[in-house]
Amino acid sequence: SVSYDSLKDYKKAFKNLELSVEFQKELSDEDLARNIAEVAAKYNLALEEQRTEVEKSKTFKAQVLFFGLAFLTLIFLIIALIFYKNYKLSQQNKLEQFQNTLQLRIINATIDAKEAERKTIAEILHDSVSALLSSVNLHLQASKAQLKNKVPAEINKAQEILGEASTKIRDLSHELISSVLIKFGLAFAIHDLCEKYSNSKLEFISDDNGIKRYNQKFEIKIYNIIEELINNILKHSEAKNASITLIERNGDKLLIQIIDDGKGFDVKSARKKDGLGLSHIDARIKMMQGVFNINSKKGEGTSIFISVPVFK
């Protein structure tokens, strides 16, 4: 190549040198600008990626917070529902308990009123009406003594009628309330019941284990319960043998066991139908704070157990 220096063309060579320097400078500026642009682009990209990550993080946290709150709300609602159901169940149980207690009190008040009425009527029949009939009979006897052999047949007939009336009144009085119970106590009265209801087809036996006398109202309640259970045996059991056992436990509790060898029955069905008066018996025993259990199966007889606190 031809050198400008050799040609001694200094000005042109210098000019070309300047152009070369400017060209190199332009190239350097372009590279710098390009590098700056690349760095800026990378920075902006990184910044955008970071912003995206931050947004994603915020979204994730928001989702976690949302689902967390939703879960806590659901748990709260479930707990509230459980508490509400338990509250309703508790209120329902209280209502049922109140209704049962009220029903027991009504039944026992009715029974107590009937027992008091029976006792009053029995006492009136025994003490007043029987005494009046006896007085009438004495007057008739006196009239017969005065008339001697001239006694009208009507007087004799009247005495016969008076005798029948006295017998019926005495029997009615005993049915209303046992005179044996009033005079001699529960043990003698139960023994008397067993003798009264025993016959050629069914024998009742009693064992009182030497129990003592109790409060009269208590004895009347127990007597009426046992009598009702005996009537159930007579009417429904088809038994040949039945036993009634009385035991005093620790001086403050009376145990009663009634067993028969009859045909037995389904206890649940009998309680639902209440054809045997079991609900009334159960109510009376519950009001006495006692226990009433029945064990029976068809074809296997019946065993009844009663436990009540003693009112002396």
C-alpha positions in Angstrom: 0.0 0.0 0.0 1.1 3.5 -0.5 2.0 5.5 2.7 0.8 9.0 3.0 4.0 9.8 4.8 6.0 8.7 1.8 4.0 10.9 -0.3 4.7 13.8 2.0 0.9 14.5 2.1 0.9 15.4 5.8 -2.4 17.3 5.9 -4.4 14.6 4.3 -2.8 12.0 6.6 -3.7 14.1 9.6 -7.2 14.5 8.4 -7.6 10.8 7.9 -6.2 10.2 11.4 -8.8 12.5 12.8 -11.5 10.7 10.9 -10.2 7.4 12.2 -10.2 8.6 15.8 -13.7 10.0 15.5 -14.9 6.7 13.9 -13.3 4.8 16.8 -14.9 7.2 19.2 -18.3 6.7 17.6 -17.9 3.0 17.7 -16.9 3.2 21.4 -20.0 5.4 22.1 -22.3 3.0 20.3 -20.8 0.0 22.2 -21.2 1.9 25.5 -24.8 2.9 24.6 -25.5 -0.6 23.6 -24.0 -2.0 26.8 -25.9 0.5 28.9 -29.1 -0.3 27.0 -28.5 -4.0 27.6 -27.8 -3.4 31.3 -30.8 -1.2 31.6 -32.9 -3.9 29.9 -31.6 -6.6 32.2 -32.2 -4.3 35.2 -35.8 -3.5 34.0 -36.4 -7.2 33.4 -35.0 -8.2 36.8 -37.1 -5.4 38.3 -40.2 -6.6 36.5 -39.5 -10.2 37.6 -39.0 -9.0 41.2 -42.3 -7.0 41.0 -44.0 -10.1 39.6 -42.6 -12.2 42.4 -43.8 -9.6 44.9 -47.2 -9.6 43.4 -47.3 -13.4 43.4 -46.2 -13.4 47.0 -48.8 -10.8 47.9 -51.4 -12.9 46.0 -50.3 -16.1 47.8 -50.4 -14.4 51.2 -53.8 -12.9 50.4 -55.0 -16.4 49.4 -53.5 -17.9 52.5 -55.2 -15.2 54.6 -58.5 -15.7 52.8 -58.5 -19.4 53.1 -57.3 -19.2 56.7 -60.1 -16.8 57.6 -62.6 -19.0 55.7 -61.4 -22.1 57.6 -61.5 -20.3 61.0 -65.0 -19.1 60.1 -66.1 -22.6 59.2 -64.7 -24.0 62.5 -66.4 -21.2 64.4 -69.7 -22.0 62.6 -69.3 -25.7 63.3 -68.6 -25.0 67.0 -71.5 -22.6 67.2 -73.8 -25.2 65.6 -72.6 -27.9 68.1 -73.2 -25.5 71.0 -76.6 -24.6 69.6 -77.6 -28.3 69.2 -76.3 -29.1 72.7 -78.2 -26.2 74.1 -81.4 -27.3 72.3 -80.9 -30.8 73.4 -80.3 -29.6 77.0 -83.4 -27.5 76.9 -85.4 -30.4 75.4 -84.1 -32.7 78.2 -85.0 -30.1 80.8 -88.5 -29.8 79.3 -89.0 -33.5 79.2 -87.7 -33.9 82.7 -90.1 -31.1 83.9 -93.0 -32.8 82.1 -92.2 -36.2 83.5 -91.8 -34.7 87.0 -95.1 -32.9 86.6 -96.8 -36.0 85.3 -95.4 -38.0 88.3 -96.7 -35.4 90.7 -100.1 -35.3 89.1 -100.4 -39.1 89.2 -99.2 -39.3 92.8 -101.5 -36.4 93.8 -104.4 -38.3 92.2 -103.4 -41.6 93.9 -102.9 -39.8 97.3 -106.3 -38.2 97.0 -107.9 -41.5 96.2 -106.2 -43.3 99.0 -107.2 -40.5 101.5 -110.8 -40.7 100.1 -110.9 -44.5 100.4 -109.6 -44.3 104.0 -112.1 -41.6 104.9 -115.0 -43.6 103.4 -113.8 -46.8 105.0 -113.6 -45.1 108.4 -117.1 -43.6 107.9 -118.5 -47.0 106.9 -116.8 -48.8 109.7 -117.2 -46.3 112.5 -120.5 -44.5 111.7 -122.7 -46.6 109.4 -121.8 -49.9 111.0 -122.5 -48.4 114.4 -125.9 -47.1 113.2 -126.9 -50.4 111.8 -125.8 -52.1 115.1 -128.0 -49.6 117.0 -131.0 -50.4 114.7 -130.5 -54.1 115.3 -130.4 -53.5 119.1 -133.6 -51.6 118.9 -135.2 -54.4 116.9 -133.9 -56.9 119.5 -135.5 -54.9 122.3 -138.8 -54.7 120.4 -138.8 -58.5 119.9 -138.2 -58.9 123.6 -141.2 -56.7 124.4 -143.4 -58.4 121.9 -142.3 -61.9 123.0 -144.4 -64.4 121.0 -146.2 -61.8 118.9 -143.1 -60.7 116.9 -144.2 -59.7 113.3 -142.3 -61.5 110.5 -141.3 -58.1 109.1 -139.0 -57.5 112.2 -137.2 -60.8 111.6 -136.9 -60.0 107.9 -135.6 -56.5 108.8 -132.9 -58.1 111.0 -131.8 -60.4 108.2 -131.5 -57.4 105.9 -129.6 -55.5 108.5 -127.2 -58.4 108.9 -126.6 -58.6 105.2 -126.1 -54.8 105.0 -123.6 -54.9 107.9 -121.7 -57.7 106.2 -121.5 -55.9 102.9 -120.5 -52.6 104.6 -117.7 -54.5 106.5 -116.5 -56.1 103.3 -116.6 -52.8 101.4 -114.7 -51.1 104.2 -112.0 -53.8 104.1 -111.8 -53.4 100.3 -111.4 -49.7 100.6 -108.6 -50.1 103.2 -107.5 -53.2 105.0 -108.4 -53.2 108.6 -105.6 -55.7 109.2 -103.1 -53.2 107.7 -104.3 -50.4 110.0 -104.4 -52.6 113.1 -101.5 -55.0 112.6 -99.2 -53.5 110.0 -97.8 -54.3 106.5 -96.5 -57.8 107.2 -99.7 -59.1 108.6 -101.7 -57.4 105.8 -99.6 -59.0 103.1 -100.0 -62.4 104.7 -103.7 -61.8 104.9 -103.8 -60.9 101.2 -102.0 -64.1 100.3 -104.5 -66.2 102.2 -107.4 -64.3 100.7 -106.3 -64.8 97.1 -104.9 -68.3 97.3 -107.2 -71.0 95.8 -107.0 -74.5 94.3 -105.4 -73.1 91.1 -103.0 -70.6 92.5 -101.1 -70.5 95.8 -99.6 -67.3 97.2 -97.0 -67.4 100.0 -95.4 -64.6 101.8 -92.2 -64.1 103.8 -91.9 -60.9 105.8 -88.6 -61.7 107.5 -89.8 -60.1 110.7 -90.1 -56.5 109.4 -91.4 -54.0 111.8 -94.2 -51.4 111.6 -93.7 -48.3 109.5 -95.4 -44.9 109.0 -99.1 -45.6 108.2 -99.1 -43.7 104.9 -96.0 -45.5 103.8 -97.6 -48.9 104.7 -100.8 -48.0 102.8 -98.8 -47.0 99.7 -96.7 -50.2 99.7 -99.8 -52.3 100.4 -101.7 -50.8 97.5 -98.8 -51.4 95.1 -98.4 -55.0 96.2 -102.2 -55.6 95.9 -102.2 -54.2 92.4 -99.3 -56.5 91.4 -101.2 -59.5 92.9 -104.3 -58.6 90.9 -102.1 -58.6 87.7 -100.9 -62.1 88.6 -104.5 -63.2 89.2 -105.8 -61.7 85.9 -102.9 -62.3 83.5 -100.2 -64.7 84.6 -101.9 -68.1 84.6 -99.5 -69.0 87.4 -99.7 -71.8 89.8 -97.4 -70.4 92.4 -96.5 -66.9 93.5 -94.3 -65.6 96.3 -94.0 -62.2 98.0 -90.9 -61.5 100.0 -90.3 -58.4 102.2 -86.8 -57.6 103.5 -85.7 -54.6 105.5 -82.1 -53.6 104.6 -80.0 -51.6 107.0 -83.1 -50.2 108.8 -83.7 -47.6 106.1 -84.7 -49.5 103.0 -87.5 -52.0 102.2 -86.9 -54.6 99.5 -89.9 -56.3 97.9 -89.6 -59.3 95.6 -92.7 -60.8 93.8 -92.2 -63.9 91.7 -94.6 -66.1 89.8 -94.3 -69.1 87.5 -96.8 -67.9 85.0 -96.7 -67.4 81.2 -94.6 -64.2 81.4 -94.9 -61.3 79.0 -92.9 -58.8 77.0 -92.0 -56.0 79.4 -91.3 -53.2 76.8 -94.6 -53.9 75.0 -96.5 -54.0 78.3 -95.0 -50.7 79.4 -96.0 -49.0 76.1 -99.6 -50.4 76.2 -99.8 -50.0 80.0 -102.6 -52.5 80.2 -101.1 -53.7 83.6 -101.0 -50.3 85.2 -97.2 -50.4 85.3 -96.8 -46.6 84.7 -98.8 -45.7 87.8 -96.9 -48.2 89.9 -93.6 -46.9 88.5 -94.7 -43.3 89.1 -95.6 -44.0 92.7 -92.3 -45.8 93.4 -90.3 -43.0 91.7 -92.0 -40.3 93.9 -90.9 -42.4 96.9 -87.4 -42.2 95.4 -87.4 -46.0 94.9 -86.5 -48.5 92.2 -88.9 -50.7 90.2 -87.6 -53.5 88.0 -89.4 -56.2 86.1 -87.8 -59.3 84.5 -90.1 -61.4 82.4 -90.1 -63.5 79.2 -92.9 -65.3 77.6 -93.1 -68.8 79.0 -90.6 -68.1 81.8 -92.6 -66.4 84.5 -92.1 -63.0 86.0 -89.8 -61.5 88.7 -90.5 -58.1 90.1 -88.1 -56.2 92.3 -88.9 -53.0 94.3 -86.6 -51.0 96.6 -87.9 -48.0 98.5 -86.5 -45.9 101.3 -88.4 -46.5 104.6 -90.5 -43.8 106.2 -90.9 -44.9 109.8 
